[in-house]
């Protein structure tokens, strides 16, 4: 089990290094000046910030790996709805399960995220992530170990709520990481003046999440603005 966790931790961290590292290389070095007008906060994080973000991301990778192995490939798996034979469910069901993961995670993240902003919890759990007031792509998994456990908790919802294949969970987590890196990119991907356009107003991207890091309140959602709108926690970018 320890060897599995180490190997899977390495895989998750390498995946994080590639998905966060390429945007970091491009936007923070190669074309740093070319898209300065799209930088949300004109200042850049310091090298100390990058080191902190990467260090905590290594810990988070281990916690995500341990959760994934225990939920998907340990004796506990027999008590879940995990299946390993792809023929058990159709391709159509596989697509539906990915959509379910998106919707469940979006809801789980909003309420978990809002909860750890409570004053009694924030400093103990979420402050590490919010030390990145001007986040870089490396901040995507920069979590206190307790927050990493909470972040990984959504995997338990997946495996107990509906039949799911480990490969689809891995595919979903890859998508989720890419979205998370985009949220911490620090650049407007959607042009600044179009963020609140009806075509994009339901999406929670880099502009909205950067505002959350800058002001510490509002925009608690993951993929969509639905819960923030419903609960009155949406803030302008």
MARBA-3410 file (N, C-alpha, C, O; in Angstrom, 1 decimal):
237
0.8,-1.2,0.0,0.0,0.0,0.0,0.9,1.3,0.0,0.6,2.2,-0.7 ~ 1.9,1.3,0.8,2.8,2.5,0.9,3.5,2.7,-0.5,3.6,3.9,-0.9 ~ 3.9,1.6,-1.1,4.5,1.8,-2.4,3.5,2.3,-3.4,3.8,3.2,-4.3 ~ 2.2,1.9,-3.4,1.2,2.3,-4.3,1.0,3.8,-4.0,0.8,4.6,-5.0 ~ 0.9,4.2,-2.8,0.7,5.6,-2.5,1.8,6.5,-3.0,1.6,7.6,-3.5
3.1,6.0,-2.8,4.2,6.8,-3.3,4.2,6.9,-4.8,4.4,8.0,-5.3 ~ 3.9,5.8,-5.5,3.9,5.9,-6.9,2.8,6.8,-7.5,3.0,7.5,-8.4 ~ 1.6,6.6,-6.8,0.4,7.4,-7.3,0.6,8.9,-6.9,0.2,9.8,-7.7 ~ 1.3,9.2,-5.8,1.6,10.5,-5.4,2.5,11.2,-6.4,2.3,12.3,-6.8 ~ 3.5,10.4,-6.8,4.4,10.9,-7.9,3.7,11.2,-9.2,3.9,12.2,-9.8
2.8,10.3,-9.5,2.0,10.5,-10.8,1.2,11.8,-10.7,1.1,12.6,-11.6 ~ 0.5,12.0,-9.5,-0.4,13.1,-9.3,0.5,14.4,-9.3,0.1,15.4,-9.9 ~ 1.6,14.4,-8.7,2.5,15.6,-8.7,3.1,15.9,-10.0,3.2,17.0,-10.4 ~ 3.4,14.8,-10.8,4.0,15.1,-12.1,2.9,15.6,-13.0,3.1,16.5,-13.9 ~ 1.6,15.1,-12.9,0.5,15.6,-13.6,0.3,17.1,-13.3,0.1,18.0,-14.2
0.3,17.4,-12.0,0.2,18.8,-11.5,1.3,19.7,-12.1,1.1,20.8,-12.5 ~ 2.5,19.1,-12.1,3.7,19.9,-12.6,3.5,20.3,-14.1,3.8,21.4,-14.5 ~ 3.0,19.3,-14.9,2.8,19.6,-16.3,1.7,20.6,-16.5,1.8,21.6,-17.2 ~ 0.5,20.3,-15.9,-0.7,21.1,-16.1,-0.5,22.5,-15.6,-1.0,23.5,-16.1 ~ 0.1,22.7,-14.4,0.4,24.0,-13.9,1.7,24.6,-14.4,1.7,25.8,-14.6
2.7,23.8,-14.7,4.0,24.3,-15.2,3.9,24.9,-16.5,4.6,25.9,-16.8 ~ 3.2,24.3,-17.5,3.2,24.9,-18.8,2.5,26.3,-18.9,3.1,27.2,-19.4 ~ 1.3,26.5,-18.2,0.8,27.9,-18.2,1.7,28.8,-17.4,1.9,30.0,-17.8 ~ 2.4,28.3,-16.4,3.3,29.2,-15.6,4.5,29.6,-16.5,4.9,30.8,-16.6 ~ 5.0,28.7,-17.3,6.2,29.0,-18.2,5.7,30.0,-19.2,6.5,30.9,-19.5
4.6,29.7,-19.8,4.1,30.6,-20.9,3.7,32.0,-20.4,4.3,33.0,-20.9 ~ 2.9,32.1,-19.4,2.3,33.4,-19.0,3.2,34.1,-18.0,3.1,35.4,-17.9 ~ 4.1,33.4,-17.3,4.9,34.1,-16.3,6.4,34.3,-16.8,7.2,34.9,-16.1 ~ 6.7,33.7,-18.0,8.1,33.9,-18.5,8.1,34.2,-20.0,8.5,35.3,-20.4 ~ 7.6,33.3,-20.8,7.8,33.4,-22.2,7.1,34.6,-22.8,7.6,35.4,-23.6
5.8,34.9,-22.4,5.1,36.0,-23.0,4.6,36.9,-21.8,3.5,37.5,-21.9 ~ 5.4,37.0,-20.8,5.1,37.8,-19.6,4.7,39.2,-20.0,3.7,39.7,-19.4 ~ 5.4,39.9,-20.9,5.1,41.2,-21.2,4.0,41.4,-22.3,3.3,42.4,-22.4 ~ 3.9,40.4,-23.1,3.0,40.5,-24.3,1.5,40.6,-23.9,0.7,41.3,-24.6 ~ 1.1,40.0,-22.8,-0.3,40.0,-22.4,-0.4,40.7,-21.0,-1.3,40.3,-20.2
0.4,41.7,-20.8,0.3,42.4,-19.5,-1.0,43.1,-19.3,-1.4,43.2,-18.2 ~ -1.7,43.4,-20.4,-3.0,44.1,-20.3,-4.0,43.1,-19.8,-5.1,43.5,-19.3 ~ -3.8,41.8,-19.9,-4.7,40.8,-19.4,-4.4,40.3,-18.0,-5.1,39.4,-17.5 ~ -3.3,40.8,-17.4,-2.9,40.3,-16.0,-4.0,41.0,-15.1,-4.2,42.2,-15.1 ~ -4.6,40.1,-14.3,-5.7,40.6,-13.4,-5.1,41.5,-12.3,-5.7,42.6,-12.1
-4.1,41.1,-11.7,-3.3,42.0,-10.7,-2.0,42.2,-11.4,-1.3,41.3,-11.7 ~ -1.6,43.4,-11.5,-0.4,43.7,-12.3,0.9,43.2,-11.6,1.9,42.9,-12.3 ~ 0.9,43.2,-10.3,2.1,42.6,-9.7,2.2,41.1,-9.9,1.2,40.5,-10.2 ~ 3.4,40.6,-9.7,3.6,39.1,-9.8,3.9,38.6,-8.4,4.5,39.3,-7.6 ~ 3.5,37.3,-8.1,4.0,36.7,-6.9,5.5,36.6,-6.8,6.2,36.8,-7.8
6.0,36.5,-5.6,7.5,36.4,-5.4,7.9,34.9,-5.5,7.1,34.0,-5.5 ~ 9.2,34.7,-5.6,9.7,33.3,-5.6,9.4,32.6,-4.3,9.2,31.4,-4.3 ~ 9.3,33.3,-3.2,8.9,32.7,-1.9,7.5,32.2,-2.0,7.2,31.1,-1.5 ~ 6.6,32.9,-2.7,5.2,32.5,-2.9,5.2,31.2,-3.7,4.5,30.2,-3.4 ~ 6.0,31.1,-4.8,6.0,29.9,-5.7,6.5,28.7,-4.9,6.0,27.6,-5.0
7.5,28.9,-4.0,8.1,27.8,-3.3,7.0,27.3,-2.3,6.9,26.1,-2.1 ~ 6.3,28.2,-1.6,5.3,27.8,-0.7,4.2,27.0,-1.4,3.8,25.9,-0.9 ~ 3.7,27.5,-2.5,2.7,26.9,-3.3,3.1,25.5,-3.7,2.3,24.5,-3.6 ~ 4.3,25.3,-4.2,4.8,24.0,-4.7,4.9,23.0,-3.5,4.6,21.9,-3.6 ~ 5.5,23.6,-2.4,5.7,22.7,-1.2,4.4,22.1,-0.7,4.3,20.9,-0.5
3.4,22.9,-0.5,2.1,22.4,0.0,1.4,21.5,-1.1,0.7,20.6,-0.7 ~ 1.7,21.8,-2.4,1.1,21.0,-3.4,1.7,19.6,-3.4,1.0,18.6,-3.7 ~ 2.9,19.4,-3.0,3.5,18.1,-2.9,2.8,17.3,-1.8,2.4,16.1,-2.0 ~ 2.5,17.9,-0.6,1.7,17.3,0.4,0.3,16.9,-0.1,-0.2,15.8,0.2 ~ -0.3,17.8,-0.8,-1.6,17.6,-1.3,-1.7,16.4,-2.2,-2.6,15.7,-2.3
-0.6,16.3,-3.1,-0.6,15.2,-4.0,-0.6,13.9,-3.3,-1.2,12.9,-3.7 ~ 0.1,13.8,-2.2,0.2,12.5,-1.4,-1.2,12.2,-0.8,-1.6,11.1,-0.8 ~ -1.9,13.2,-0.3,-3.2,13.0,0.3,-4.2,12.6,-0.8,-5.0,11.7,-0.5 ~ -4.2,13.3,-1.9,-5.1,12.9,-3.0,-4.8,11.5,-3.5,-5.7,10.7,-3.7 ~ -3.5,11.1,-3.5,-3.1,9.8,-4.0,-3.7,8.7,-3.0,-4.2,7.7,-3.4
-3.5,9.0,-1.7,-3.9,8.0,-0.7,-5.4,7.9,-0.7,-5.9,6.7,-0.6 ~ -6.1,9.0,-0.9,-7.6,8.9,-0.9,-8.0,8.1,-2.1,-8.9,7.3,-2.1 ~ -7.4,8.4,-3.3,-7.8,7.7,-4.5,-7.5,6.2,-4.4,-8.4,5.4,-4.8 ~ -6.4,5.8,-3.9,-6.1,4.4,-3.7,-7.0,3.7,-2.8,-7.5,2.6,-3.1 ~ -7.3,4.3,-1.6,-8.2,3.7,-0.6,-9.6,3.5,-1.2,-10.2,2.5,-1.0
-10.1,4.6,-1.9,-11.4,4.5,-2.4,-11.6,3.7,-3.6,-12.7,3.1,-3.8 ~ -10.6,3.6,-4.5,-10.7,2.9,-5.8,-10.0,1.6,-5.9,-10.3,0.8,-6.8 ~ -9.0,1.3,-5.0,-8.2,0.1,-5.2,-7.7,-0.5,-3.9,-6.6,-0.9,-3.8 ~ -8.6,-0.6,-2.9,-8.3,-1.2,-1.6,-9.4,-2.1,-1.2,-10.5,-2.1,-1.9 ~ -9.3,-2.9,-0.2,-10.4,-3.7,0.3,-11.7,-2.9,0.5,-12.8,-3.5,0.5
-11.6,-1.6,0.9,-12.8,-0.8,1.1,-13.6,-0.7,-0.2,-14.8,-0.5,-0.1 ~ -13.0,-0.8,-1.3,-13.7,-0.6,-2.6,-14.9,-1.6,-2.7,-15.8,-1.2,-3.4 ~ -14.8,-2.7,-2.1,-16.0,-3.7,-2.3,-17.2,-3.2,-1.6,-18.3,-3.7,-1.9 ~ -17.1,-2.2,-0.8,-18.3,-1.6,-0.1,-18.8,-0.4,-0.9,-19.8,0.2,-0.5 ~ -18.1,0.0,-2.0,-18.5,1.1,-2.8,-19.2,0.7,-4.1,-19.5,-0.5,-4.3
-19.5,1.6,-5.0,-20.1,1.3,-6.3,-19.1,1.3,-7.4,-19.4,1.5,-8.6 ~ -17.8,1.2,-7.0,-16.8,1.2,-8.1,-16.9,-0.1,-8.9,-17.0,-1.2,-8.3 ~ -16.8,0.0,-10.2,-16.7,-1.2,-11.0,-15.4,-1.1,-11.9,-15.0,0.0,-12.2 ~ -14.9,-2.2,-12.3,-13.7,-2.3,-13.0,-13.8,-2.8,-14.4,-13.0,-2.6,-15.3 ~ -14.9,-3.5,-14.7,-15.1,-4.1,-16.0,-15.9,-3.1,-16.8,-17.1,-2.8,-16.5
-15.3,-2.5,-17.8,-15.9,-1.4,-18.6,-17.2,-1.8,-19.3,-18.0,-1.0,-19.6 ~ -17.4,-3.1,-19.5,-18.6,-3.6,-20.2,-19.8,-3.6,-19.3,-20.9,-3.8,-19.7 ~ -19.6,-3.3,-18.0,-20.7,-3.3,-17.0,-21.7,-2.2,-17.3,-22.9,-2.2,-17.1 ~ -21.1,-1.1,-17.9,-22.0,0.1,-18.2,-21.6,0.6,-19.6,-20.5,0.4,-20.0 ~ -22.6,1.3,-20.2,-22.4,1.7,-21.6,-21.5,3.0,-21.6,-21.3,3.6,-20.6
-21.1,3.4,-22.8,-20.4,4.6,-23.0,-21.3,5.8,-22.6,-20.8,6.8,-22.1 ~ -22.6,5.7,-23.0,-23.5,6.8,-22.6,-23.5,7.0,-21.1,-23.6,8.1,-20.6 ~ -23.5,5.9,-20.4,-23.5,6.0,-18.9,-22.2,6.6,-18.4,-22.2,7.4,-17.5 ~ -21.1,6.3,-19.1,-19.8,6.9,-18.7,-19.9,8.4,-18.8,-19.4,9.1,-18.0 ~ -20.5,8.9,-19.9,-20.6,10.3,-20.1,-21.5,10.9,-19.0,-21.2,12.0,-18.5
-22.6,10.2,-18.7,-23.5,10.7,-17.7,-22.8,10.8,-16.3,-23.0,11.7,-15.6 ~ -22.0,9.8,-16.0,-21.3,9.8,-14.8,-20.3,10.9,-14.7,-20.1,11.5,-13.6 ~ -19.7,11.3,-15.8,-18.8,12.5,-15.8,-19.5,13.8,-15.5,-19.1,14.6,-14.7 ~ -20.7,13.9,-16.1,-21.6,15.0,-15.8,-22.0,15.1,-14.3,-22.0,16.1,-13.7 ~ -22.3,13.9,-13.8,-22.7,13.8,-12.4,-21.5,14.3,-11.5,-21.8,15.0,-10.5
-20.3,13.9,-11.9,-19.2,14.3,-11.1,-19.0,15.8,-11.1,-18.7,16.4,-10.0 ~ -19.2,16.4,-12.2,-19.1,17.9,-12.3,-20.1,18.5,-11.4,-19.8,19.4,-10.7 ~ -21.4,18.1,-11.5,-22.5,18.7,-10.7,-22.3,18.5,-9.2,-22.5,19.4,-8.4 ~ -21.9,17.2,-8.9,-21.8,16.9,-7.4,-20.6,17.7,-6.9,-20.7,18.2,-5.8 ~ -19.5,17.7,-7.6,-18.3,18.4,-7.1,-18.6,19.9,-7.0,-18.1,20.6,-6.0
-19.3,20.5,-7.9,-19.6,21.9,-7.9,-20.4,22.3,-6.6,-20.1,23.3,-5.9 ~ -21.3,21.4,-6.3,-22.1,21.6,-5.1,-21.3,21.4,-3.8,-21.3,22.2,-2.9 ~ -20.6,20.3,-3.8,-19.8,19.9,-2.6,-18.7,21.0,-2.4,-18.6,21.5,-1.2 ~ -18.1,21.5,-3.4,-17.0,22.5,-3.2,-17.6,23.8,-2.7,-17.0,24.4,-1.8 ~ -18.7,24.2,-3.2,-19.3,25.5,-2.8,-19.5,25.5,-1.2,-19.0,26.4,-0.5
-20.2,24.4,-0.8,-20.5,24.4,0.7,-19.3,24.1,1.5,-19.1,24.6,2.6 ~ -18.4,23.2,1.1,-17.2,23.0,1.8,-16.3,24.2,1.9,-15.8,24.6,2.9 ~ -16.2,24.9,0.7,-15.3,26.1,0.6,-15.9,27.2,1.5,-15.1,27.9,2.2 ~ -17.2,27.4,1.4,-17.8,28.4,2.3,-17.6,28.1,3.8,-17.4,29.0,4.6 ~ -17.7,26.8,4.1,-17.6,26.4,5.5,-16.2,26.7,6.0,-16.1,27.2,7.2
-15.2,26.5,5.2,-13.8,26.7,5.8,-13.4,28.2,5.8,-12.3,28.5,6.2 ~ -14.3,29.0,5.3,-14.1,30.5,5.4,-14.7,31.0,6.8,-14.6,32.1,7.1 ~ -15.4,30.1,7.5,-15.9,30.5,8.8,-14.7,30.9,9.7,-13.7,30.2,9.7 ~ -14.8,32.0,10.4,-13.7,32.5,11.3,-13.1,31.4,12.2,-11.9,31.5,12.5 ~ -13.9,30.5,12.7,-13.4,29.5,13.6,-12.6,28.4,12.9,-11.8,27.7,13.6
-12.7,28.4,11.6,-12.0,27.3,10.8,-10.9,27.9,9.9,-9.9,27.2,9.7 ~ -11.1,29.1,9.4,-10.3,29.7,8.4,-8.8,29.6,8.6,-8.0,29.1,7.8 ~ -8.3,30.1,9.8,-6.9,30.1,10.1,-6.3,28.7,10.2,-5.1,28.5,9.8 ~ -7.0,27.8,10.7,-6.5,26.4,10.9,-6.5,25.6,9.6,-5.6,24.7,9.5 ~ -7.3,25.9,8.6,-7.5,25.1,7.5,-7.2,25.8,6.1,-6.5,25.2,5.3
-7.8,27.0,6.0,-7.8,27.6,4.6,-6.8,28.7,4.4,-6.6,29.1,3.3 ~ -6.2,29.2,5.5,-5.3,30.4,5.4,-4.1,30.1,4.5,-3.7,31.0,3.7 ~ -3.6,28.9,4.5,-2.4,28.5,3.7,-2.7,28.8,2.2,-1.9,29.4,1.5 ~ -3.9,28.4,1.8,-4.3,28.6,0.4,-4.4,30.1,0.1,-4.1,30.6,-1.0 ~ -5.0,30.9,1.1,-5.2,32.3,0.9,-4.0,33.2,1.1,-4.0,34.4,1.0
-2.9,32.5,1.4,-1.6,33.3,1.4,-1.3,33.7,0.0,-0.5,34.6,-0.2 ~ -1.8,33.0,-0.9,-1.7,33.4,-2.4,-2.7,34.4,-2.7,-3.7,34.1,-3.3 ~ -2.6,35.7,-2.2,-3.5,36.7,-2.5,-3.5,37.1,-4.0,-4.5,37.7,-4.5 ~ -2.4,36.8,-4.6,-2.2,37.1,-6.0,-1.8,35.8,-6.6,-0.6,35.6,-6.9 ~ -2.7,34.8,-6.8,-2.3,33.4,-7.1,-1.6,33.2,-8.4,-1.8,34.0,-9.4
-0.7,32.2,-8.5,-0.1,31.7,-9.7,-0.7,30.3,-10.0,-1.4,29.8,-9.1 ~ -0.4,29.8,-11.2,-0.9,28.4,-11.4,-0.5,27.4,-10.4,-1.2,26.4,-10.2 ~ 0.7,27.6,-9.7,1.2,26.7,-8.7,0.2,26.7,-7.5,0.3,25.7,-6.7 ~ -0.6,27.6,-7.3,-1.5,27.7,-6.2,-2.7,26.7,-6.3,-3.5,26.6,-5.3 ~ -2.9,26.1,-7.4,-4.1,25.3,-7.7,-4.2,24.2,-6.6,-5.4,23.9,-6.2
-3.2,23.6,-6.1,-3.3,22.5,-5.1,-2.5,22.9,-3.8,-2.1,22.0,-3.1 ~ -2.3,24.2,-3.6,-1.5,24.6,-2.5,-2.5,24.7,-1.3,-3.0,25.7,-0.9 ~ -2.7,23.5,-0.6,-3.6,23.4,0.5,-2.9,22.9,1.8,-2.0,22.2,1.7 ~ -3.4,23.4,2.9,-3.1,22.8,4.2,-3.5,21.3,4.1,-4.5,21.0,3.5 ~ -2.8,20.4,4.8,-3.2,19.0,4.7,-4.6,18.7,5.1,-5.3,17.9,4.5
-5.2,19.5,6.1,-6.6,19.3,6.4,-7.5,19.7,5.3,-8.5,19.1,5.0 ~ -7.1,20.8,4.6,-8.0,21.2,3.5,-7.8,20.2,2.3,-8.8,19.9,1.6 ~ -6.6,19.6,2.1,-6.4,18.6,1.1,-7.3,17.4,1.4,-7.9,16.8,0.4 ~ -7.5,17.0,2.6,-8.4,15.9,3.0,-9.8,16.2,2.6,-10.6,15.4,2.1 ~ -10.2,17.5,2.9,-11.6,17.9,2.5,-11.7,18.0,1.0,-12.8,17.6,0.5
-10.7,18.5,0.3,-10.8,18.6,-1.1,-10.9,17.2,-1.8,-11.7,17.0,-2.7 ~ -10.2,16.2,-1.2,-10.3,14.9,-1.7,-11.6,14.2,-1.3,-11.9,13.1,-1.9 ~ -12.3,14.7,-0.4,-13.5,14.1,0.1,-14.5,13.9,-0.9,-15.4,13.0,-0.8 ~ -14.5,14.7,-2.0,-15.5,14.5,-3.0,-15.4,13.1,-3.7,-16.4,12.6,-4.2 ~ -14.2,12.5,-3.7,-14.0,11.2,-4.3,-14.9,10.2,-3.6,-15.5,9.3,-4.2
-15.1,10.3,-2.2,-15.9,9.4,-1.5,-17.4,9.6,-1.9,-18.1,8.6,-1.9 ~ -17.8,10.8,-2.2,-19.2,10.9,-2.7,-19.4,10.2,-4.0,-20.4,9.5,-4.2 ~ -18.4,10.3,-4.9,-18.5,9.7,-6.2,-18.7,8.2,-6.0,-19.6,7.6,-6.6 ~ -17.8,7.5,-5.2,-17.8,6.1,-5.2,-19.0,5.5,-4.4,-19.3,4.3,-4.6 ~ -19.6,6.3,-3.6,-20.7,5.7,-2.8,-22.1,6.1,-3.4,-23.1,5.4,-3.2
-22.1,7.2,-4.2,-23.4,7.7,-4.7,-23.9,7.0,-6.0,-25.1,6.8,-6.2 ~ -23.0,6.6,-6.9,-23.3,6.0,-8.1,-22.2,5.1,-8.7,-21.0,5.3,-8.3 ~ -22.5,4.2,-9.6,-21.4,3.3,-10.2,-20.4,4.2,-10.9,-20.8,5.0,-11.7 ~ -19.2,4.0,-10.7,-18.1,4.8,-11.3,-16.9,3.9,-11.6,-16.5,3.0,-10.8 ~ -16.3,4.1,-12.7,-15.1,3.4,-13.1,-13.8,4.2,-12.7,-13.8,5.5,-12.9
-12.8,3.6,-12.1,-11.6,4.4,-11.8,-11.0,5.2,-12.9,-10.5,6.3,-12.6 ~ -11.1,4.7,-14.1,-10.5,5.5,-15.2,-11.3,6.8,-15.4,-10.7,7.8,-15.8 ~ -12.6,6.7,-15.3,-13.4,7.9,-15.4,-13.2,8.9,-14.3,-13.2,10.1,-14.5 ~ -12.9,8.4,-13.1,-12.6,9.3,-12.0,-11.2,10.0,-12.3,-11.1,11.2,-12.0 ~ -10.3,9.2,-12.8,-9.0,9.8,-13.1,-9.1,10.9,-14.2,-8.5,11.9,-14.2
-10.0,10.6,-15.2,-10.2,11.5,-16.3,-10.9,12.8,-15.8,-10.5,13.9,-16.2 ~ -11.8,12.6,-14.9,-12.5,13.8,-14.3,-11.5,14.6,-13.5,-11.5,15.8,-13.6 ~ -10.7,14.0,-12.7,-9.8,14.7,-11.8,-8.7,15.5,-12.7,-8.2,16.5,-12.3 ~ -8.4,14.9,-13.8,-7.5,15.6,-14.8,-8.2,16.9,-15.3,-7.6,18.0,-15.3 ~ -9.5,16.8,-15.6,-10.2,18.0,-16.1,-10.3,19.0,-14.9,-10.2,20.2,-15.1
-10.6,18.5,-13.7,-10.8,19.4,-12.6,-9.5,20.1,-12.3,-9.6,21.3,-11.9 ~ -8.4,19.5,-12.3,-7.1,20.1,-12.1,-6.9,21.2,-13.1,-6.4,22.3,-12.8 ~ -7.1,20.9,-14.4,-6.9,21.9,-15.5,-7.8,23.1,-15.2,-7.4,24.3,-15.4 ~ -9.0,22.9,-14.8,-9.9,24.0,-14.5,-9.4,24.8,-13.3,-9.4,26.1,-13.3 ~ -8.9,24.1,-12.3,-8.4,24.8,-11.1,-7.1,25.6,-11.4,-7.0,26.7,-10.9
-6.3,25.1,-12.3,-5.1,25.9,-12.7,-5.6,27.1,-13.4,-5.0,28.2,-13.2 ~ -6.6,27.0,-14.3,-7.1,28.2,-15.0,-7.6,29.2,-14.0,-7.4,30.4,-14.1 ~ -8.3,28.7,-12.9,-8.8,29.6,-11.9,-7.8,30.4,-11.1,-8.0,31.5,-10.6 ~ -6.6,29.8,-11.1,-5.4,30.5,-10.4,-4.4,31.1,-11.4,-3.3,31.5,-11.0 ~ -4.8,31.2,-12.6,-3.8,31.6,-13.6,-3.3,33.0,-13.4,-2.2,33.4,-13.7
-4.2,33.9,-13.0,-3.9,35.3,-12.8,-4.0,36.2,-14.0,-3.7,37.3,-14.0 ~ -4.6,35.6,-15.1,-4.8,36.3,-16.3,-6.3,36.2,-16.7,-6.9,35.2,-16.5 ~ -6.8,37.2,-17.4,-8.1,37.1,-18.0,-8.1,36.2,-19.2,-7.4,36.6,-20.2 ~ -8.7,35.1,-19.2,-8.9,34.3,-20.4,-10.0,34.8,-21.2,-9.9,35.0,-22.4 ~ -11.2,34.9,-20.5,-12.3,35.7,-21.1,-12.0,37.1,-21.0,-11.7,37.6,-19.9
-12.0,38.0,-22.0,-11.7,39.4,-21.9,-12.4,40.1,-20.8,-13.6,39.7,-20.5 ~ -11.8,41.0,-20.1,-12.3,41.6,-18.9,-13.7,42.1,-19.1,-14.6,41.9,-18.2 ~ -14.0,42.8,-20.2,-15.3,43.3,-20.4,-16.4,42.3,-20.7,-17.6,42.7,-20.8 ~ -16.0,41.1,-20.9,-17.0,40.0,-21.3,-17.3,39.1,-20.2,-18.1,38.2,-20.3 ~ -16.6,39.2,-19.0,-16.8,38.3,-17.9,-18.3,38.2,-17.5,-18.7,37.1,-17.2
-19.0,39.3,-17.5,-20.4,39.3,-17.1,-21.4,39.2,-18.3,-22.6,39.3,-18.1 ~ -20.8,38.9,-19.5,-21.7,38.7,-20.6,-22.5,37.4,-20.4,-22.1,36.5,-19.7 ~ -23.8,37.4,-20.9,-24.7,36.3,-20.6,-24.0,34.9,-21.0,-24.4,33.9,-20.4 ~ -23.2,34.9,-22.0,-22.5,33.7,-22.5,-21.6,33.1,-21.4,-21.3,31.9,-21.4 ~ -21.0,34.0,-20.6,-19.9,33.6,-19.7,-20.3,33.8,-18.2,-19.5,33.4,-17.3
-21.4,34.5,-18.0,-21.7,34.9,-16.6,-22.0,33.7,-15.6,-22.0,33.8,-14.4 ~ -22.2,32.5,-16.2,-22.5,31.3,-15.4,-21.2,30.5,-15.1,-21.3,29.5,-14.4 ~ -20.1,31.0,-15.7,-18.8,30.3,-15.5,-18.0,30.9,-14.4,-17.9,32.1,-14.4 ~ -17.4,30.1,-13.6,-16.5,30.6,-12.6,-15.0,30.4,-13.0,-14.5,29.3,-12.8 ~ -14.4,31.4,-13.7,-13.1,31.2,-14.2,-12.1,32.0,-13.4,-12.2,32.3,-12.3
-11.0,32.4,-14.1,-9.9,33.0,-13.5,-10.2,34.4,-12.9,-9.7,34.7,-11.8 ~ -11.0,35.2,-13.6,-11.3,36.5,-13.0,-12.1,36.4,-11.7,-11.8,37.1,-10.8 ~ -13.1,35.6,-11.7,-13.9,35.5,-10.5,-13.1,34.9,-9.3,-13.2,35.3,-8.2 ~ -12.3,33.8,-9.6,-11.6,33.2,-8.5,-10.4,34.1,-8.0,-10.1,34.1,-6.9 ~ -9.9,34.9,-8.9,-8.8,35.8,-8.5,-9.4,36.9,-7.6,-8.8,37.3,-6.6
-10.6,37.3,-7.8,-11.3,38.3,-7.0,-11.5,37.6,-5.6,-11.4,38.3,-4.6 ~ -11.8,36.4,-5.6,-12.0,35.7,-4.3,-10.7,35.7,-3.5,-10.7,35.9,-2.3 ~ -9.6,35.4,-4.2,-8.3,35.4,-3.5,-7.9,36.8,-3.0,-7.3,37.0,-2.0 ~ -8.3,37.8,-3.8,-7.9,39.2,-3.5,-8.7,39.8,-2.3,-8.2,40.5,-1.4 ~ -10.0,39.4,-2.3,-10.9,40.0,-1.3,-11.3,39.0,-0.2,-11.8,39.4,0.9
-11.0,37.7,-0.3,-11.2,36.7,0.7,-12.7,36.4,0.9,-13.0,35.4,1.6 ~ -13.6,37.0,0.2,-15.1,36.8,0.4,-15.7,36.7,-1.0,-15.4,37.4,-1.9 ~ -16.8,35.9,-1.0,-17.6,35.8,-2.2,-16.9,34.9,-3.3,-15.8,34.6,-3.2 ~ -17.7,34.6,-4.3,-17.2,33.7,-5.4,-16.7,32.4,-4.8,-15.5,32.1,-5.1 ~ -17.5,31.7,-4.1,-17.0,30.4,-3.5,-17.1,29.2,-4.4,-16.6,28.1,-4.1
-17.8,29.4,-5.6,-18.1,28.3,-6.4,-16.8,27.7,-7.1,-15.8,28.3,-7.1 ~ -17.0,26.6,-7.8,-16.0,25.9,-8.5,-16.1,26.1,-10.0,-15.2,26.8,-10.6 ~ -17.1,25.5,-10.6,-17.2,25.6,-12.0,-18.2,26.7,-12.5,-18.0,27.3,-13.5 ~ -19.3,26.8,-11.7,-20.4,27.7,-12.1,-20.7,28.7,-11.0,-20.2,28.6,-9.9 ~ -21.5,29.7,-11.4,-21.9,30.7,-10.4,-23.2,30.5,-9.8,-23.7,31.3,-9.1
-23.8,29.3,-10.1,-25.2,29.0,-9.7,-25.4,29.2,-8.2,-26.2,29.9,-7.7 ~ -24.5,28.5,-7.4,-24.7,28.6,-5.9,-24.4,30.0,-5.4,-25.1,30.4,-4.5 ~ -23.4,30.6,-5.9,-23.1,32.0,-5.5,-24.3,32.9,-5.8,-24.7,33.8,-5.0 ~ -24.9,32.8,-6.9,-26.1,33.6,-7.3,-27.2,33.3,-6.3,-27.9,34.2,-5.8 ~ -27.5,32.0,-6.1,-28.6,31.6,-5.3,-28.5,32.0,-3.8,-29.4,32.4,-3.2
-27.2,32.0,-3.3,-27.0,32.3,-1.9,-26.5,33.7,-1.7,-26.2,34.1,-0.6 ~ -26.5,34.5,-2.8,-26.1,35.9,-2.6,-24.7,36.2,-2.3,-24.3,37.2,-1.6 ~ -23.7,35.3,-2.7,-22.3,35.4,-2.4,-21.5,35.8,-3.7,-20.3,35.7,-3.6 ~ -22.2,36.1,-4.7,-21.4,36.4,-6.0,-20.9,37.9,-5.8,-21.7,38.7,-5.4 ~ -19.7,38.1,-6.2,-19.1,39.4,-6.2,-18.6,39.8,-7.6,-18.3,38.9,-8.4
-18.6,41.0,-8.0,-18.1,41.4,-9.3,-16.6,41.3,-9.4,-16.0,41.3,-8.3 ~ -16.1,41.1,-10.6,-14.7,40.9,-10.7,-13.9,42.2,-10.9,-12.7,42.3,-11.0
END
